[in-house]
């Protein structure tokens, strides 16, 4: 069965795992790249707007001087117009984790847990412009380039009000997010995650609530909902096949879950998505 492609870093050397920048070629009228997922994080910088950008299940108009932050393993589809101008910065978990270890006062993990859209005024955009220019001009100066990427990430986080947030749970957050990414399709229990992290149930639940403001089941369901909405909206798989992919024992359980969280049945959602 066909699925949305998932892209990874193409590497010749270990350092290429960390971060890179790609300046876009002019878009051709009516030609769009098929929607896909990335194993890495991506920051799309729009000097000139035009078109739309879908991230997960939300579609955003692309505006001048906007910055779209795309978390990893999230479906996205960018439909540029011939007027759209910009570039993208990509970086890996390895790069993000190194930053987090170096700067323990800033919660990189939390900020990049979700995607963000920043629609800036021209004067606000100028705060980033000097770093963007230096970034593109110094792509091959790896040490300087990585410093510039880290500065840009920190500026984005500071705009989100997450700088200097208490981050004593960062190792826990990182470990839990890794587990969640690997096992959410299995619809695991609270006990499963607590056991994997060698924690008592009460301690695990307390740490999860403190770190994310919600339970592990809520976090797991959010990932499942995002994934099943995309899968159901595609032609390639039947609803029954999708329900098995997400470890539902029968179709009625999947339909109940889908309708509870999304408000309509899978078949109705599929019909509206394909119409």
N, C-alpha and C positions, 0 to 999 in steps of 0.2 A: 504494500500500500504506500502511496505517496504521502509524504509529510512535509511541513515547512522545513526548508534547509536550515541547518545550524552551522554557523561559521566559527572557526577557531583561528588563532594566530598561525600564520605560515612562518616558520622559523628556520633559519640557518645557523643561528648562534643563540646561546642562552639569553644574552642581553635583550634580544628582540622579544622575549616574553613579557617585558616590563611595560613599555608604552611606545606609542607611535602617533604620527599625525598624517592625515591624508587630505590634500586639497582637491576639491571636486573639479572634474572636467565639466564644461557646460552641458546642461541637460538637453536631450533632443526632445522636440515637441511630441507629446503623446507616448513617449517611451519611458516606462517605469521599471524599477527593479522589483522583483517579486518579494513579497514579505518573507521574513526569515527571523531567526534567533541568533544571538551571539553568546559564546561562552565567556566573553570579556565585557567590560564596561565601555560605554561610548558617550562622548559629549559632542553633540552636533551644534556647531556655531553658525548662525545664519547672519551674514553681513547684509544680505538682501533677501527679503521674504518672497513667498509665492508657493502655492501648492498646499499640501496637507501632510501631516505626519501622524500615523497611527502608532501608539505605544500601548501594548496589551489591547484593551478593548476601548480605549479612548482615542478620538481623532481630534487633532489640533490644527488650526490654521497656522501656517508658517509665517511669522511676522518679521519685519526688519529688526535687526539688533536683538534677536532672541537666542536663547541657549536652551537646548533640550538635553537633559541628563537621562540616559537610558541605562537602567541597571542590567546586570547580566542575566542571561537565560530568559529574556523577555521578548516576545514577538514584537516586531515593528515593521512598518512599511512606509517609506518616504516617497511621496509623489511630488517631485520638484517640477517647476515650470522652467521655461527657458530663461526667465529672469532671476531665478534663485541662485544665490552665490554664497559660498561658505566652505567649511571644511569640518573634519571630524577628528577628535582626539580619542584614541583608544588606549585602554590600560587593563592590566590583568589583576587577578586576585593576589598574585605574588607581589605586585607593585603596591597595591592597597594595604596588604598586610605589613609590608616593610614600613610604609608610612605610619601605620598605626603603632607599630612597635617603637618607632623613633619619637613620635609625638603622642604620648598617652593622654594628653589633656583635651584632645580633639576627637570626637566620636565619628571617625570616617565610616565605620561599619554601619552605624544607624543611618547616616545620611544616604549612603548608596544602597540601602535596603530597598528604596523605592525610587521610581523615576520622577523627574521634576521638569517643569517648564518655567523658564524665566523670560518674560517679555519686558525688555529693558528700554528705557529712553536712551536717546543718542548719547547724552552726557553720562548716563550710568554705564553704558557700554564702553565708554572711553577708559573706565577704570580697568577693564580687562584688555583693551586693545594693544597696549604696549607689550604685554606678556604674550598675546597671540602672535604679534609680529615677530618678536624674538624667537618664539617657539618654532615657527615655520622656517625662519632664517638659520636656525641652529639645530636642525634635525639631526645632523651627523655628529654634533658635539654632545655625546651621550650624557656626560655628567651634568653639563649646563642644561641640556634638554630636560632631564628628569627633575632637576630643581625647579624649572619653569612649570612643568606639569604639576608638581606638588604645590606650588604657590597658587596656581589656578584652582586646584581642588580646594585648597584652604579658603580662598576667596568665595567660592561657591557655598561652602559650608557656613562661612560667617554670614552670608546673606540669608541663609536658612535659620539663623539663630541657634546653631548647634555647637558653636565654638565654646570651649571651656566647660562643656557639659561633663559631669562626673562620669568617668568611664571605667570604673573598677571592674565591671563585668565583661569587658571586651573579649578576653579569652573564651568565656562562656558563650557570648553572643556569636563569635566566629565559629565555635565548635557546633553550636546548635543550628546555625544557618547552613553549615555544610551537611549536617545530618538531614535537615529538612529538604534541601535540594536533592539529596540522594534517595529519600524514602517517601516523599509526600504522596506519590502515586499509589503507594501501598496502603495509604490511609491508616497509619500506625496509631497506637494508643499512647496516652501520656506515659504509661508505665514503660513502654518501649524506649522512648527518648530519655527518660530519667535513668533507666538501666544502662543505656549506651554511654551516658555521661557519668556513670558511677555516683549517682546522687539519690538520696531518699526522695520519695514522691513529693513531700511537703517542701523540701529545700529546692527541688527543681521547679515546682510551680511558683514559688516565691521569687526565684531568680528570673524566671521567664516574665512574670508580671512586671517586675522592677525594670527589666531591660527593654521590653517591647510594649508594655502597657496593655497586654492582652495575653490570652492563654495560648498554649502550643496548638490546641485544636483550632482556635481562631486563625492562627498563622497558617496552619496546614490547609484549612478550608479556603483561605484567601488564594493560596497558590493553586489549589485544585480548581476553584471557580474560574480563575483566569485561564487555566489550561483547557478546561472542558468547554468553555465558551468559544475559544478559538477552534478547538477540534470539531465541535458541533457545527460551526459556521462553514467548514470546508466540505468539499464534495467527496473526498477520498474514502472516508470510513463511514460505516453505518453507525447509528446510535448504539446499537447492541455491542458492536466492536469497541466503541469508545468506553462504554460502561465496564467492559472487561479490562481495558487498559488501566482503569483507575480502581481496580480491585473491588468492584461492586458485585455481589454474589448473584444478583439478578437484575433485570432491566427495570422492574418496578421500584426497587430501592434507588437506583440511579435517577429515575424520573422524579421520585419524591424529593431527593436531595437537590436536584437541579431546579425544580419548581420552587422549593422552599427558599433558595438563595437568590434566584434570578427572577422569579415571578411568573414565568411561563414554562410550558413543557419543552423538553429538548426538540421535539418535532416542530413545534410552533416557532421556536427560536431559529432552527435550521431553515425553515421555510422563509421567514422574514429576512434572514441573512443572505439567502441565495436569490431573492426576488429582485 
